[in-house]
Amino acid sequence: MMASASRTTIASAAAGVALFGGAAFVSAPTTRSGNLRATMSAATPASAPVSGLEASTAMAVAGTAIAAFASRKASAANVKQQLVALTAFENELGVQAPVGFWDPAGFTADGSTENFARRRQTELKHGRISMLATMGYITPEITGKFPGYLSPSAGLKFADVPNGLAAISKVPAAGWGQILAYMAFCEVSQDQSAGTPAAAGDFGFKVLTASDPEAKKTKLAAELANGRLAMMAIIGMFFQDGLTGSAWGDWANYTASPLRAFENELGVQAPVGFWDPAGFTADGSTENFARRRQTELKHGRISMLATMGYITPEITGKFPGYLSPSAGLKFADVPNGLAAISKVPAAGWGQILAYMAFCEVSQDQSAGTPAAAGDFGFKVLTASDPEAKKTKLAAELANGRLAMMAIIGMFFQDGLTGSAWAGDFGFKVLTASDPEAKKTKLAAELANGRLAMMAIIGMFFQDGLTGSAWGDWANYTASPLRAFENELGVQAPVGFWDPAGFTADGSTENFARRRQTELKHGRISMLATMGYITPEITGKFPGYLSPSAGLKFADVPNGLAAISKVPAAGWGQILAYMAFCEVSQDQSAGTPAAAGDFGFKVLTASDPEAKKTKLAAELANGRLAMMAIIGMFFQDGLTGSAWGDWANYTASPLRAFENELGVQAPVGFWDPAGFTADGSTENFARRRQTELKHGRISMLATMGYITPEITGKFPGYLSPSAGLKFADVPNGLAAISKVPAAGWGQILAYMAFCEVSQDQSAGTPAAAGDFGFKVLTASDPEAKKTKLAAELANGRLAMMAIIGMFFQDGLTGSAWGDWANYTASPLRAFENELGVQAPVGFWDPAGFTADGSTENFARRRQTELKHGRISMLATMGYITPEITGKFPGYLSPSAGLKFADVPNGLAAISKVPAAGWGQILAYMAFCEVSQDQSAGTPAAAGDFGFKVLTASDPEAKKTKLAAELANGRLAMMAIIGMFFQDGLTGSAWGDWANYTASPLRAAREM
């Protein structure tokens, strides 16, 4: 019971809803003029009326539809019909780029316009209710609540009504009546039968209709998109509110949440914290928690004993003598593990059960007793110091959890193999008197076991899916994979295989066209592959390829290099032959050539089955040849030959350094940065020397970090003249400030000595890293090579280690330790500032606060607040005109510029008059100079006295400002996305088909 990830899940869900919200609460695009089968919607019947009951039961209808769709057993013809039906609604409202028409649950698979219209009405109503509910959550948090009474007769003030779900308990009976009456009025006051405006969601509210059909369509599409977002948002708010008592806020304030009840209990460990994925503690019951904690402790202890019972006899051997003298049963006769169960005498089982009963009844385990918390007085698990005892019990819990996992694994492996761990079981088929033969057999067993693990997973999957680990594919009649499975090229064991989904549209025309292409590519690849292979095996033709050019066949190299030798006339012949193959045959649908039969005797036959076999073989060989020729091209381009013995590729730059020190299995010679691509041995030798020195320095530096932590520091003085003791020198980077000038001189002098005291010119021992230190050299060349190779590997590891230590030390003041102790770290300076939110906490990946300067932080915070406010206004400036329309009249009467003439988004910049820019800049200047923003003033913290962002209650003000920061950050992301899409396509959203000037369209329309 390691408890609940719900806290992190809630925060992540809320953050996801917020991020999604900033980008999606926008005006929806007009629907695309689709090019698939757009006429389907026009050919389907009119929609049917919808009732309020249907709207109220939409989720049940949806669930029933999913179940019905999932259980259908359609024939191949039905599969094709459904593929077509999916295009029936792609021109309806709500189809948005980049997803397009999306119906993962398959609600529209039946192609019924009546069902679609009914669900669309339901979706609109649910979306409208969700938008109102979402705003009902948000608005009171930002603007505050109405003054006065909600119900004067009941003495209920608006201020008394809590936000969110808790408000339900405060609604008077008459309030519920009004709500239900209004819902009924909305349902019955409009004619919602098929074809009426209300059936399409137009109830005559001016914000959602317009005289211009396109404008109305845009508004309704935007409403759909916002309603979908609101449905997601309100679900997240309900979930977090129901779980924590608030739809957002500071986790520290959720004191009433059942998730908080047990987070200070034993067993809560970093980095996971309190973790209860199964929700055992969701009821918040301390009694249930205590009972489960006792159970967990006991299970853990038993598992630790059982785990040791598996391990100890293997390591120490078994007791001498008899386990049961009366039964003649020796300890040595009892097998290890599960098999021991069969050897326990009846009296032994009695003793085991009696001891278990004694443990249960000999202690008072009622609530509040030491035993209830797992303290049975065993000295190893208790202590007089409460903290020490707590640490011991927490460690026991952790070890018990680990042991429970371990013993389950041991039981499983023991039951499966007869042993809890691997090795030589003495099976004659897997052992031998010859050590090498035994090693080979065991290695083969490992390899076979790995293969079998893959195989059994596949068998389990197929068996669970089809009822058999293999079998007759002909029985799977409902699969859409069956459409083309009888075509040529379907081969065992894979069967029909189309991972790229080329045939997903079910179009036989598209399939036939691609099949022709595949056949031709395969034939060309077979010829090209043979062109590589044949000259290598049979040799080349005698005589001249081109007598006029004096070019012999023998002069033409094999492979890609031959391209440079083909005369211009040769290319002409090649192209002419390709053109002849294309135009000399009628390849229209239904002709023999359309199926690949060009009348070549090797690929045809009078017997239809024989011809089918030949053509299928050709397809398979062509596919293989396409793979082969790609590999040959790659290897030829890389090494100068399409095959052969790697040892012969002496000219390849990849070969130059593969026998050098530092080449280790399983990677081999590895140079991802391409330092050795030039093949220069001088450059390699210079870099190798550098690598060795860096590695040695890093190993010393790493040990310099670690050793003082483990062994302590030297006694006495580091510098007697300066009165500097070794104990005064801090560990890590901070030690740099304590090194005296003379110390730096000694360090540099020693480095210079190491450089100049050895001849490191090419070919000398020192050039290869051998400075004569006995630990790194040997009289045996192989031993010396092994030592130097080990040094290289350790040096590489140390370079990685010291970089990590420097980074953590520079960031936190220590290369390791408890974060709570890093009080001097600049990362701690600002973690209690506004804007620090769960689950991320204080987050500064760019390191703006690394200097720890409060002045710089305050300045950047002001900038962030202002940028966020401007971004929120800009975001609303994009969205509002799309939804509400533009102001009537003139923006600039003198210039004759109407509001309606100003385009939305970036294009509006070109329409702003000079006087308008002046007003904008003047207002910005006014905002800057009209407030005292010096350090410590309210304005420095973002409080300009606007009532919506301040409050008399400091906590309420803090909450509002924190919410503003979060919304501002979201708006900055949103406006960047809008600017990007607008600059790229001419609109922050809309119909992709209209972006004809976009550079993104160029490649698509070629």
N, C-alpha and C positions, 0 to 999 in steps of 0.2 A: 504494500500500500504506500507507494512513493508519491502518490497524490497528484494534484491537478494542474495540467497545462492550460486550464481554462483561462487563467489570467492573461497569459501570453496570447492565447488564441483570440480572446476578446479584443485585446489591443490591436493585434494584427488585422482582425476583421474590420474593426472601426477605421484603422488607417487605410485599409484597402477600399472601404466604402467612400471615405473622404477623398482619396486620390481619384478614384473612378468618377466621383461626383464632379470634381472640378473640371474634368475633361468632357464629361457627358451631359451636364446640364446646359445644353446648347441647342440652338435651333437645328432641327433635323433636316437632312437633305431631302430634296425632292427625289422621288423614286426613279430608278434607271429605266431608260428605254431598252429593255432587255432584248437580246438577240438569240435566245435559246428556243423557247416555244411560247412566245408571249401571247399568241392568239388563244391559248387555252382558256384564260380567264373570260374572254369574250364569248367563248363557246359553251360555258357552263351555265346552269340555271341560276335564277335570281335567288338572293339570300332569304332565309326564313326569319319570322319574327322571333324575338327573344323575350323571355319573361324575367321578372325580378327573381323568381325562384332559381332560374338557371344561373343568373349572375351570382346568387348567393352560394351556389353549390359548384362553382367553377373548379375548385381544387379536386372535388370528388370526380367530376366529369373528366378532368385531366388525368387523374390516376387511373380511371376506368379505361380511358383511351389508350394509355401507355400499355396497360395489361393486355387489352384486346389486340393491339398492334403487335406486341411482343410474341403473342401466342399464335399468330397466323402462320399457316403453312402454305405459302404461295407457290404456284408453279413457275417455271421459267418465264412463261408469258406474262404472269402476274407481276413478276419482278420488273420486266420491261415497262409494263403499264404504270407501276409505281414510280419508276425513274422519270417517266414523262410527267406524272401528276405533280411531282415536286416543282415543276416549272410553272404550275397554274397560277401561283400567287406571288410571283417574283416582282410584279409591277404594282402590288398593293402598297398602301402606306406602311411605313415602318421598316422597309428594306433599306439598309444603310451600308455604305462602304466602311471598312474594308471587308466585312464578313459577307455582305449580300444577304440573300434569303437564307435564313438559318432556322432549322426546325429539328434539333437533335432528337427530340422525343417522338418525332414522326406524327404529330397531330394532323398534319395535312396530307398524309400519305394516301388517304382515300380519295383525294381530289374533289371532295364535296364542298361546293361554295356555301351551302346552307350551314354546314358545321363551322366553316371558316368565319362566316359572318357572325354566328352566335358567339364564337370564342373571341372574336375581335371586339364585340360590344362588351363582353366580360372583361377583357384586358383593359379597355379604355376606362371602365368604371373602377376597376381595382387600382389602376394607375392614378386616377383623379383622387380617390380616397387616400391613397398612399402619399400623394403630394401634399394633400391637406394635413395628413397625420405627421409627415416629416416636418413641415413648417410649424405645426403645433408643438413639436419637440423643440425646434430651434428658436422660434421667435421669442418666447418668454425668457430664454437664456440671454438673448442679446438686448432686447428692448425693455425687458421687465414686464410686469403684469399690469392689467387695468387697475385703476383706483376704484374704490367703492366696493359694492356688494354684488356677488354673482346671484345670490338668493337672499333678498332682504328678509323674507318671511322666516327663512331658516337661519338667519344671522351668519351666512357664509360669504366671506369676502373672497375676491379673486386672489388676493395675496395668500389665502389659506389653502389654496389648491396646489398640491405639489406637482412638479413637472413629470411627464411620462406616465408609465403604467399606474403609479400610485394615485394618479388623479381619478382613476375609475371609481375608487371607493368614496370619492367626494361628490360625485354627480348625483343631484337629487332625483327622486323618481320622476318628477315632472320633466327634468332635463332629459332623461332617457326617452320619455314620451315624445318630446319635441324632436329628438334625434331620429327616432323611428318614423315619426310623422313626416319629417322632411325627406327621409329616404323613400318613403312610400310616395310622397308627392312627386319626387324626381322620376319615379318609375311610371306613374300613371298619368302624369300631366302631359306627356309627349306621346305622339304616335310613333312607335319604334318598329313598325312593320317594315318588311323588306322594301327598299327603294326610297324610304323617307329620309330627310336630312338627319333626323335623330338616330336612325339605324347606323349611320356613318359617324356618329358622335357629335353632330352639329346641333346643339340645343339652343342656338341663337344667342349665346353669350358673345358679346362683341369681340372679346379678346381672342376667341377661337374661331371666328368666321371672318369673311371678307367678301366684297362684291367681286373681286378678281379671283377666278377659280384657282390660279396657280398660287396666289398668296394664301388662300384658304387651305389649299393642300399642304403648303409649307408649314403653316401653323399647326395643323392637325398632326403632321408627321413629327414636328417638334414636341407636341404634347405626348405623343406615344413614346418617344425616346425618353423624355423626362419622367413619364409615368413608370417606365420600366426601371429606370434608375431609382426612383422613389420606392418602388416595391422592394428592391434590394436593400436600400438604405433603411427602410422602416423595419425590415426583418432583422437587420443588424442591430438597430436601436432597441427593438423589443428584446432581443436576446441579451444584449449587454445590460439593459435596464432590469430585466427580470433576474439576471444573475447577480448584479452588483448594486442595484438600486439607483443607477444613473446611466444615461446613454453616453456619457463621456466624463472626463474630469481626472482628478488626481487619485491614483490608486490608494494612496495613504488615507484618503477620506472614506473609502468603502468599508467602514468598520463593521457594518451590518451584514456584509456578504459572507455566505457560508464558506467561500473560498479562503477567507482570512482566518477561519477558526483554528486551523492546525498548522499554520506556516512556521510557528516557533517550536513545534514539537521536535523530538529527536528524529533523526533520519533525513532531515531536510539538508541537502548538500549542494554546493556549487558544482558544476555550473547550471544544473537543471533547476534547483530550488524545489519548492513544493510541487510535486508531480503526481497527479491522480488521473491518468487518462481514462480509467474505467469508471470514474465518477463515484467511487465508494463513499466519499465524504460529502457528496453534494447535498445531503440532507442536513449537514451541520450538527449532527447528533454526537455529542461527546461520549455518550455511552457506547454507541456503535463503534466510534473510533477506538475507544479504549479496548473494546472486545477484540476488534480486528488487530490492534497493535499487539495484544497478548498472543493472539494466534500467530502473527507474523514472527514474533520473537521465538516462540516455541518451534515453529517450522524451521526458522533459521538455525536454531541450535541443533535440532535433529539433523538438518542437512549438513551442518559443519561436522558433526560426529560421523555421519554416513560418508561424507567425502573423505575424512581422515581414515575411516575404516577401509575405504577402497585403496588409499595411497600407502598407508603405513606398512601393511604386510608386504607390499611390493618392494619397499625400500629397506625395511629392517628385518624382514623375514617373519616367520610365525613363532608362537610360543612353543617351547619343547613340551613333551609329555601329552597327557590325555585331556581332552575337553570333557569327555564323559567316560570315566573308567568303567562304569557298569555296562555301557554300550560298546566299549572297546573303540571309541572314536577319538582319534588323536587330532590335535590342532592342525598338524600337517596334512591331515586328510580332508580338511575343509577347504573347498575351492574359494577363490576370491570373487567377490561380486554377487550377482543375482543367484548364481548357482549354489551359493552357500545356504540359501533358504531351505533347500531340500535336505540339508544335513542337520538342521537344528532339531534336537530332540523335543518331544512334547513338553518335558519339564522345563526346557530352555524357553519355549514360548511362554510358559506360565510365569517364569521369572521376569521375562521382558515386560509382559502385561502388568505384572504386580509392581514392577518398578515405575512404569508409566503412571499407574494408579496412585502410587505413593507420592510421586512428584506433584500430582494434581491435588491430592487431599491433605498433604502435610503442610501446605502453606495457605495462609489466608490471602486470597487473591481478590477480595472485594475492593470496590472503588476506593482510592485514596491510600491503600496499603502499599508498602515498598514492593511486594511481589506483583501487584497490579502493574507496576512500571517495569517489571522484569528483574528486580533486585531480589534474588533468593538468598543473599548473604554469602554467595561464593566469593572468596576474597579476590579472585582474579578479575571479577566483574564489578567490584565495588571499591569505594575509597572513602576516607573520612572527609576529604576535600570535595565539596559538591561539584565543582567544575571538573575535577579529575574523574569523578564517578560518571558525570554526564558525558565526558569524552569517551570513557571506556564503553558505556552503553551504546553511544552513537556508533563507535567503531564496530561493536558487536552486531548492531543492526546491519551496517553496510556489509560486513563479512558474511552475515547470515543470508542476505539477499544474493550475494555472489555465490555462496554455497548452494542455495536453492537452484540457481541456474546451472551450476557445475554438476550437481547430483542428477538433475534431469538429463543432462547430456551424457553422463556416465551410464545411467540406467539404459538410455536409448542405445548407446554404442555397445554396452555389455549385452543387452538383449539381442542385438543385431549380429554381433561378431563374436560374443563369448569373452570379450575383454573390454575394459574401460579405456584403453589406449592402444596405440598401434605398435607394430613390431613384427618380429619373426615368431609366429605361433607354432612353429614346429610341424606345420602341415608338410608332408613329404613332397607334395607337388611344388611347394614354395621354398624349399630348402635344399641344400646340397652340401657335401663334404668339402667341395672346392669353394673357397670364399668368393672367387670371381663369378662362378656359376650361380651361387646363391644371391650375390648382389644383382646379377642380371635378371634373375627370376623376380626378385622383390621389386626391382625397377619396372619390369614389365607389368607386375601387379598394380603398381601405382598408376601407370599410364592407362591400363585397362579400367581401373577404378574411376579415374577421371572421366574417361569416355562413358562408362556406365552411369555415372552421376548425371551427365548430360542426357543420356538416353532415357533414363528413368523419369527425368523431369518431363521430357517430351511425351513419354508414354502416359504419365499421369495426366498431362494436359489433354491429350487426345482422348484418353479414356473418359475423363470427366466431361468432355465436350460431346462425345459421340457414343459413349457406351462401350467402346472397344479401343484398345491401344493400336489397332490397325483394323482393316476390314474392307468391306465393299463400299467404295465411294458412291456407287450407283444408288445407294439408299438415301443419300443426302439430297433429296430432290428440292428442298426449299432454299438451297444456297444460291445467291446471285453469281457465285463463281462458276456455275454450271453452264452459263450462256454459250461459251465458246470452247468448252472442254472436249468437244469431239472434233475440233479442228486439228489440222496437221501441227506437229510440233509439241503436242502434249505428251510428256514422257514420265514414266516412273523413275525415281520414287517421288518426285516433286508434284507431278500432276500439272494442272493448269495454274500458272504462276504469273501474276501481274502485280508486282509490288508497287509500281509507279501508278497504277490505276488507269492505264490507258483505255481499258475496255469498260470502265465504270459507267459510261453513258449508254452501254448496250447497243451502240450503233454498229450494224453489220457493214455499212459503207466505210466507216472509219477503220474498222478492223481490217477489211479487205485492202484498203490503201496502205495501212501500216505493214500488213503481211507482205505485200509486193516490195515495199522498201526494205524490209528485213531480208527477204530472199536475195535481193540485189546486193545489199551490203555484205551478206554472208558469202555470196559467190566471189565478189571482188576480194574479200578478206582471205578466202581459201586460195585464190590465185596468188595473192601477195605473200601469204604464208609459204606456199610452195616455192615462190620466187626466192625467198630467203633460204629455204632448206635445200632445194635441188642442187644448186651450184656447189654447195658445201659437200654434198655426198657424191654426185656424179661428175663433178668438174664442169667446165664451161665449154661452149661450142668452139670448134676450131675456126680459124679464119677471121674475116673482118665483119664487124657489126655495121660499119660505115666505111666502104672502100674509099669514097671520095674524101672523107675526113681522116683516113688512115687510122681508124679506131677499131682495134681488135676486141673480140669478146673477152679475151683474157685480160684486157686493160681495164675492164669495167669492174670496180670493187663491188663487193656484196653489200646489200642493205641500203641504208639511207644515203651513203656516200655515192651510190650509183646515180642519184638524181642529177648530180653535176655533170655527168657524162652523156646524158641523153641529148642527141642533137635536136634542133628545132623541128626538123622533119619528123623525128620520132614522136615528139609531143603531138604533132599534127595527126599522125597515124593513130595514136592512142585515143585522142579526142574524137576522131572520125569513127573509130570502131565503137566507142561508147554511144555516139549519136545513132549509128546504124542499129545497135542492139535495141535502142529505145523506139525508133520509128519503123523498124521492119516488121514489127509484130502488132497485131490488134490486141491491146491490153484492157479493153473496156470490160465492164462487169459481166461475168458469166462466160468469158472466153477462156480457152485453155491457158493462154499466156497470163491472164489475170491471176491464175492459180499457180503460176510458175512453170508451166509446161510449155517450153519453147520448141519441143519436138526433137531435142537432142536424145539420141538413142540411149545414152547412159542413164538418163533421168526419166524415161518413159517406158511403157510396156503395154502389151495388149491386154494383159490381166489387170483389172482395176486394183486388186489388192497388192499386186507386185509394184504397180506404179505408185500407190499410196506409200508403201514401205520405202521406196527409193526417195520420194520427195520428202518424207519425214526424216530419213537419214541425212538428206542434204541440208535440211533446216538445222538439225542438231550439229552437223559438222560446220555449217556456216556460223552458228553461234559460238562454237568453240574457236573457230578461226578468228572471229572478231575479237575475242578475248586475247588470243595468242598474238595477233599482229600488234595490238596495243602494247602488250608486254615486250614484244620484239623491238618496236619503235623506241620504247622507253629505255630498254637496256642498251640498244644500239647507240642511241643518242648519248647515253651516259658513259659507256665503256668502249664504244667502237666496234662492238660485235653483238649479235643477237643471242648468243649462247656461248657455251664453252666452259672451260675450267677457270674458275675465278683466279687461280694461281697464275694463269697466263695473261691476265689483264695488267701487265706491269706498267703500262703507260697511263693507267687511271690515277688521277690525283688522290683517289680514295685509298690507294694502296701504299702511299708513301710512308705513312707513319703508324701502320697498324701493328707493327711488332715493337713499338716503343713501350717504355714503362708506362703504367697507368691504364693500359687497355685491359678492361676487366669484363668477365662474363656477368650478367647475360647481355649487356648492351654492346660490348665490343668497342671498336674505335668510334667515338662519338664526338662530333664537332658541329653542333647545330648552328653556331654562329659563323661557320665557314672560315675560321682563322687559317686553316691549312689548305684552303682551296687553291692557293697559288703553287703548292707543291715545293715551296722553298724550305730546304733543310736549315738554312741559316736562321730564317724567321722562326721556324719551329724550335730550334735550339735556344734562341733568345727568350721565347715565350715560356719554354719549359723551365729555364733558370728562374725566370720571374715567378712562375707558379710555385716552384719549390720553396723559394724564399718567402713568398707570401704565406704559403702553407705553414712553414716553420714558425714565422712570427705569429700567425693566428693560433697555432697550437700553444705557444708560450703565453699569448694573451688570454686564451681560454682558460688555461691552467691558473693564470694570475687572477682571474675572476673567482675560480672555484676554490682553490687551495685555502686562501685565508678564511673563507666561510666555514670550511670543514675543520682545519687544523688550528685555526687561530693565527695570530701574527707573531713576529719575532719579538723577544723581549728587548729592552734597551732602546738606544737612540739610532735613528736613521741618519740624523745630522746633529752630532753633539754641539757643534759651533752654533747652530741655529736653534738648539733646544727642541728639535723635532723628533719625537718618538715614533717607532713603527706603529704603535697603537693609535697614534693621532692621525694616521693616513686613512682616509675613508676608502672603501672598496669601489672599484669601477672607475667610471669617467671622472668622478669627483676627485680622485687621487691626483689628476693632472695639475690641479691648482696648488698642490702641496709639494711638488717636486722642486727642490732648490735649483738655482741656475747652474751650479756645479754638477748637479745630477743630470740635467739635460746635456751638459757637456760630455759627461761620461757615456751617456746613452749614444750620442752621436759619434763619439770617438770609437766606441765598440762597433757600431755599425760600419764606420769607415774601415776599421781594422779587418772586419769580416770580408769586406769587398776587396781590399788591396793586398791582404796577406796570402791570397791564393791566386794561382794562375788559372783563370777561368776561360782562357782562349779555347777555340774549337778543338776537340779531341782530347783535352785534358780530363783527369778524373773529376776535378771540381766543376767542369762544364756539365757533367752529368749528375752533379749534386753530391759527389763523394768528397767530403772535406777531411776524411781521415778520422772522423769521430767513430770510436769503436762500436758504438751501439748501432750505427748505420752502415757498417762495412763488415766484410768477412773474407777469409782466404778462399773460400769456396765461391766461385762466380754465381752459381745458382742461388746460394743463400743470400749473397749480397743483393742480387736482383730482387729476391723476394722481400728483403728488408726495405729497399728503396721504393718498391711498388707499394708496400704497406704504408710507407711514410707519405707517398703522394696521396693515397686514398684518405689517410687520416688528416692530412693538410687540407684537402678539399672539404672534408666534413667540418674541420675547425674554422675554415673561412666562412662557411654558412653559419656556424654556431656564433662566432664573434660578431658577425653582422647583426644577428638577432639580439645578442646581449647588448651591443651598443645601442640598438634601436630602443629596446625596453628600458635600458638605463637612462638614456637621454630623455625618454618620454616620461618616466615615472620615478626616476631617482634610484632604482635598484634593478638588477638583472633578473630578479625573481622575488617572490614574497607575497604577502597579503595586501591586496589593494587597499584595504582599510588603513594600512599603515603608511601609505604613500601621501602623507599630508602635505609634503613639500612639492608634490608634483603640480606643474602648471595646469594639468588636466582637472585638478580638484577645485581650482579657483572659482569656476563659474557653474558648477553642477547644480547649484540651487537657484540659478537665475530663471527668469521667465522663459518659456519655450522648451524647457527640458521635459520631454514626454515619454511615458512608457509606450512600447516596450524597449525603445532604443536607448533612452537615457540621454546623457550629454554626448553629443556627436559632433566632432569637428574634424572630418577626414582631411580637409585642406590645411589643418594646423594653424588657423588664424589666431588661436588663443595660446599658441605654444610659448609666447613670450611672457605670459602671465600678467600682462599689463591691463589693469582695470580701465585705464583711460582709453586704450585702443578698443577694448571690448565695448565700452559705453558708446564710443563713436560708431563702431560697426553696428551695434544694436539699433541706434537711431537710424542709420542708413537702411538697415533691414526693415524696420517698421515703415519707413517712408516708401521704400520700394514695394513692400507688401501692400500698402494702402493704394498706391498708384496702380499696382497690378490688379487689385480687386476692382477698382473703378474701371480700368481698361477692359477687364474681362466682362464686366457688366455692360460696358459700352459696345462690345461685340454682340452680346447676347440680346440685350433689351430691344434694339430696333428690329431684330429678326422676329421677335415674339409680339411686341406691342405695336409695331409700325413706327413711323417717324412723325415728328411734329408737323402740324399743318403750317402753311405760310412760309415766310422768308427767313432764312438764316442771315442774309445780308441784303436788305432792300436796295441799298445803293448799288450793289453789284448785280442785282437781279438773281441772286442765288437762293433757291428754295431748299428747305431741309430735305425734301424728296429727291433733290438733285445730287445729294451727297452720298456716294457709295459707302457701303459698310466696310470696315477694316482698314488695311493699309492704304487702299486707294483713296480714302477720304483725305489723306494728307495733302494731296494735290489740290483739293478744293478749299482748304482753309484760307480765308483772306489774310493779308498782311496784318490788318488790325486784329484779327482773331489770334494770330500768333502773339501779338503784343499783349492781348488780354491774358492768354495762357501763361506767358512768362511773368507778367505782372502779378498774377495770382500766386504763382509759385514763389516769387520773391516775397510777397506779402506773408505767405505761410511761414517762410523762413525767418523773417525779421520781426514779425508781430508777436513772437513768443520769446521769452528768455529761456534758451535751451542750454545754458551753462550747467556744469556738473552739479547734480543734487537737486535741480529744479524738477517740478512735475513734468514739464515738457521734455526734459532730457530722458525721462522714462516713457515718453509717448503719450502722456496725459495732457491733452490740449483743452480739457474742460468740456469736450463734447459729451453730452449726457449718456449717449449710447455706449461709450467706452469708459465710463467712470462710475463710481458709486461711493456712498458714504462709508459703507462697510469695506474695510481693507481687503478681506478675503474675496468678496464679490468683485471688487475692482481687479484684483489679481487674476481671478478666473476669466473675466472679460478680456483683459489685456493678453492673457495666455491664448485664449481662443482666437483673438485677432491675429496674433503672431502665426498660429497654425494655419488660419485661413489665408493670411498673406503669403505664406510659403507655398501653399497649394496654388494660389492665384499666380504667383511668379512662374510656377511650372506650367500652369494652364496657358498663360499669355504667351510664353515662349513657344508652346506648341501651336497656338493660334497664329502667331506671327510666321512661324516656319511654314505651316500649311498654306497660309494666305499668300506669302511671298512666292511659294513654289507653284501654287495652283490657281491663285486669284480669288480664293475664298477660304475662310476658316473651316468650312464644311460644305456639303452640297453634293451635287450629282457628278460623279467622276466622268461621266460621258460628256460633260460640258467643258472639261479642262483641255480643250483642244490645243491651247498654246503651251501647255506644260511640257518641259523637256522630258518628263517621265513617260510621255506618250510616244516619243519618237521611235524607240526600239519596238514597242508593241505593235505599231501600225505599219512597220516596214514590210 
